[in-house]
Amino acid sequence: PRTASLGGNAGFNYEGSVVVHSHSLPGVKFTINRISFGRRMELCRRVRDVGQKLEFLEASEHFREKVEANLLSHEIDKIYLEWALIAVDGLTIDGEPASGELVMTKGPESLTREIVEAIKTQCGLNEEERKN
């Protein structure tokens, strides 16, 4: 067990973010927030309303509502990206260093999906929850 001495700085150092090396684009890495109590609450607030509507639409058999559900699913992924993506290194898009916004709007979809999956994994979501 770790113990801290009086007056010393010994102890455990917790990093609030994690760097992930991309599998889809070798040489690219991205930094995402780790989950914490406060961050989980913030994320839940942001996803709650969209998630409820998504659940309702997914239960429908109508094509239009299925399309709307698909759109809402992407909206939730965007919320995850905005909430957790801190930086992307090793990638330029149209001559500009990649940012979260640039990755979402113009970047490779494979990287965007990989980042969303890493965020959902960091949040401890199970396979079914990660699909939404």
C-alpha positions as CSV (number, residue, x, y, z in Angstrom):
1,P,0.0,0.0,0.0
2,R,1.1,3.5,-0.7
3,T,1.6,5.8,2.1
4,A,2.5,9.5,2.1
5,S,5.0,10.9,4.5
6,L,4.2,14.1,6.3
7,G,5.3,17.1,4.3
8,G,6.1,15.0,1.3
9,N,4.5,14.7,-2.1
10,A,4.6,10.9,-2.2
11,G,1.3,9.2,-3.2
12,F,-0.6,8.3,-6.3
13,N,-0.7,10.6,-9.3
14,Y,-3.9,10.2,-11.3
15,E,-4.0,11.5,-14.9
16,G,-7.4,12.9,-16.0
17,S,-6.8,11.9,-19.6
18,V,-5.5,9.0,-21.6
19,V,-3.6,8.9,-24.9
20,V,-4.7,6.2,-27.3
21,H,-2.7,5.1,-30.4
22,S,-5.0,4.7,-33.4
23,H,-5.3,1.3,-35.0
24,S,-7.0,2.6,-38.1
25,L,-4.4,5.2,-38.8
26,P,-0.9,4.2,-37.7
27,G,1.1,7.2,-36.4
28,V,-2.0,9.0,-35.2
29,K,-2.8,9.2,-31.5
30,F,-5.7,10.9,-29.7
31,T,-6.2,12.1,-26.1
32,I,-9.5,11.6,-24.4
33,N,-10.8,12.4,-20.9
34,R,-11.0,9.6,-18.4
35,I,-14.3,9.1,-16.7
36,S,-14.8,10.6,-13.2
37,F,-17.9,11.0,-11.1
38,G,-18.4,14.6,-12.2
39,R,-17.7,13.9,-15.9
40,R,-20.1,10.9,-15.8
41,M,-22.9,13.2,-14.4
42,E,-22.2,15.8,-17.1
43,L,-22.2,13.2,-19.9
44,C,-25.5,11.7,-18.6
45,R,-27.1,15.1,-18.6
46,R,-26.0,15.8,-22.2
47,V,-27.1,12.4,-23.5
48,R,-30.3,11.9,-21.5
49,D,-32.9,13.7,-23.6
50,V,-31.5,12.5,-27.0
51,G,-31.2,8.9,-25.6
52,Q,-34.8,8.8,-24.5
53,K,-36.0,9.9,-28.0
54,L,-33.6,7.5,-29.6
55,E,-35.0,4.6,-27.6
56,F,-38.6,5.5,-28.6
57,L,-37.7,5.8,-32.3
58,E,-35.8,2.5,-32.4
59,A,-38.9,0.7,-31.2
60,S,-40.8,1.9,-34.3
61,E,-41.2,-0.2,-37.5
62,H,-41.6,2.9,-39.8
63,F,-38.7,3.7,-42.1
64,R,-38.7,7.4,-41.4
65,E,-38.4,6.9,-37.7
66,K,-35.6,4.4,-38.2
67,V,-33.7,7.0,-40.2
68,E,-34.4,9.5,-37.5
69,A,-33.1,7.0,-34.9
70,N,-29.9,6.6,-36.9
71,L,-29.4,10.4,-37.0
72,L,-30.0,10.6,-33.2
73,S,-27.4,7.8,-32.7
74,H,-24.9,9.9,-34.6
75,E,-25.9,13.0,-32.5
76,I,-25.0,11.0,-29.4
77,D,-21.7,10.0,-30.8
78,K,-21.0,13.7,-31.5
79,I,-21.9,14.5,-27.8
80,Y,-19.3,11.9,-26.8
81,L,-16.7,13.4,-29.0
82,E,-17.3,16.9,-27.9
83,W,-17.3,15.8,-24.2
84,A,-14.2,13.7,-24.2
85,L,-11.9,14.4,-27.2
86,I,-9.0,16.6,-26.1
87,A,-6.5,16.4,-29.0
88,V,-5.5,14.5,-32.1
89,D,-1.8,14.2,-32.9
90,G,-0.1,13.1,-36.1
91,L,-2.9,14.0,-38.5
92,T,-3.5,16.9,-40.8
93,I,-6.8,17.4,-42.6
94,D,-6.7,19.6,-45.7
95,G,-3.4,21.0,-44.5
96,E,-4.6,21.9,-41.0
97,P,-3.7,20.1,-37.8
98,A,-6.6,17.9,-36.8
99,S,-8.9,19.2,-34.1
100,G,-11.9,17.5,-32.6
101,E,-14.2,19.6,-34.8
102,L,-12.2,19.0,-37.9
103,V,-12.1,15.2,-37.3
104,M,-15.9,15.2,-36.9
105,T,-16.6,17.3,-40.0
106,K,-13.9,16.3,-42.5
107,G,-11.8,13.5,-41.0
108,P,-11.7,9.9,-41.8
109,E,-14.8,8.1,-40.5
110,S,-12.8,5.1,-39.4
111,L,-10.8,7.4,-37.0
112,T,-14.0,9.1,-35.7
113,R,-15.6,5.7,-35.0
114,E,-12.4,4.5,-33.3
115,I,-12.4,7.6,-31.0
116,V,-16.0,7.2,-30.1
117,E,-15.5,3.5,-29.2
118,A,-12.4,4.4,-27.1
119,I,-14.5,7.0,-25.3
120,K,-17.4,4.6,-24.7
121,T,-14.9,2.0,-23.4
122,Q,-13.4,4.5,-21.1
123,C,-16.9,5.2,-19.7
124,G,-17.3,1.4,-19.0
125,L,-20.3,1.0,-21.4
126,N,-21.1,-2.5,-22.4
127,E,-21.5,-3.7,-26.0
128,E,-25.2,-2.9,-26.2
129,E,-24.8,0.6,-24.7
130,R,-21.8,1.3,-27.1
131,K,-24.1,0.6,-30.1
132,N,-26.3,3.6,-29.1
